[in-house]
Amino acid sequence: MGGIDILMITYDRPEYVRLSLPHLLDSCTDDARVWLWHNGSDAATLAAVEEFRHDPRVHRFHHSPVNAGLREPTNWLWAESSGDYLSKVDDDCLPDKSWLEVLRRAHEDVPEFGVIGTWRFPESDVRQDLVDRKLADYAGGHRLMRNHWVQGSGYLLKRAMVERTGPLAEDDSFTSWCLKAARLGFVNGWVYPFLPEDHLDDPRSPRTIYHTDEDFLARRPLSAQKTGVRTVAEWTEQMKRSAYVVQAASLDLREYSGWRARGKSLSKRVRRAITGRAPW
């Protein structure tokens, strides 16, 4: 046991992989290992992965010829790794170079922390009045903007969280899984001051591939396809809405279960809140 095991899932983004994979490898601490799972058969993306898959920091590689999504590779890491800490970094994300040291130090100092993350939104999205309401102080001088879930990239969680909460179930999103853990007493959220993660799929990122509506339509993210977003402007507004939702979301766990959630899955409620198509 010991150390950190980090999953990166790659799919159909060769430009991003050539940025995100070496960035992740360079940010690894001495006891961190990267597990690569490649989805699909896009030759250019697979070639980009092959450039780095034999790096000594890459521990395991798996190629799924079909897009297996997120649940199967996440559970693969959780079941087969041995690290005390677990993570996933998406192939469209560049977490701050110090992210592992900062997040692990927080975990070591605060036993009740479950999943804590880097922050993927620009400064212009921060609502300080909302943040201040959710800030809490912990041992070792750590501060957390509490929220019962974080995004599924650039986070660090304790293996004990997986051991108690279990793997991702077939109907789980990462959001709903984090909420299960919160009900067990784990404290989730973002370290504060926020530790940045450059989200390349956000059109405001200087490294994004989305410069025109034509670029966006040709290679829309799955979440944009599901919500019917078709333009860069609409996608940017959805990013802004996502930032607002996590800052404004209630810390009352009763809001996410029982009669208040009747007739809707939690993941659908969160997705609709983010797209602005239904009230929170």
Rosetta blueprint (number, residue, H / E / L):
1 M L
2 G L
3 G L
4 I E
5 D E
6 I E
7 L E
8 M E
9 I E
10 T E
11 Y L
12 D L
13 R L
14 P H
15 E H
16 Y H
17 V H
18 R H
19 L H
20 S H
21 L H
22 P H
23 H H
24 L H
25 L H
26 D H
27 S H
28 C L
29 T L
30 D L
31 D L
32 A E
33 R E
34 V E
35 W E
36 L E
37 W E
38 H E
39 N E
40 G L
41 S L
42 D L
43 A H
44 A H
45 T H
46 L H
47 A H
48 A H
49 V H
50 E H
51 E L
52 F L
53 R L
54 H L
55 D L
56 P L
57 R L
58 V E
59 H E
60 R E
61 F E
62 H E
63 H E
64 S E
65 P L
66 V L
67 N L
68 A L
69 G L
70 L L
71 R H
72 E H
73 P H
74 T H
75 N H
76 W H
77 L H
78 W H
79 A H
80 E H
81 S L
82 S L
83 G L
84 D L
85 Y E
86 L E
87 S E
88 K E
89 V L
90 D L
91 D L
92 D L
93 C E
94 L E
95 P E
96 D L
97 K L
98 S L
99 W H
100 L H
101 E H
102 V H
103 L H
104 R H
105 R H
106 A H
107 H H
108 E H
109 D H
110 V L
111 P L
112 E L
113 F E
114 G E
115 V E
116 I E
117 G E
118 T L
119 W E
120 R L
121 F L
122 P L
123 E H
124 S H
125 D H
126 V L
127 R L
128 Q H
129 D H
130 L H
131 V H
132 D H
133 R H
134 K H
135 L E
136 A E
137 D E
138 Y E
139 A H
140 G H
141 G H
142 H E
143 R E
144 L E
145 M E
146 R E
147 N L
148 H L
149 W L
150 V L
151 Q L
152 G L
153 S L
154 G L
155 Y E
156 L E
157 L E
158 K E
159 R H
160 A H
161 M H
162 V H
163 E H
164 R H
165 T H
166 G L
167 P L
168 L L
169 A L
170 E L
171 D L
172 D L
173 S L
174 F H
175 T H
176 S H
177 W H
178 C H
179 L H
180 K H
181 A H
182 A H
183 R H
184 L L
185 G L
186 F L
187 V E
188 N E
189 G E
190 W E
191 V E
192 Y L
193 P L
194 F L
195 L L
196 P E
197 E E
198 D E
199 H E
200 L L
201 D L
202 D L
203 P L
204 R L
205 S L
206 P L
207 R L
208 T L
209 I L
210 Y L
211 H L
212 T L
213 D H
214 E H
215 D H
216 F H
217 L H
218 A H
219 R L
220 R L
221 P L
222 L H
223 S H
224 A H
225 Q H
226 K H
227 T H
228 G L
229 V L
230 R L
231 T L
232 V H
233 A H
234 E H
235 W H
236 T H
237 E H
238 Q H
239 M H
240 K H
241 R H
242 S H
243 A H
244 Y H
245 V H
246 V H
247 Q H
248 A H
249 A L
250 S L
251 L L
252 D L
253 L H
254 R H
255 E H
256 Y H
257 S L
258 G H
259 W H
260 R H
261 A H
262 R L
263 G L
264 K L
265 S L
266 L H
267 S H
268 K H
269 R H
270 V H
271 R H
272 R H
273 A H
274 I H
275 T H
276 G L
277 R L
278 A L
279 P L
280 W L
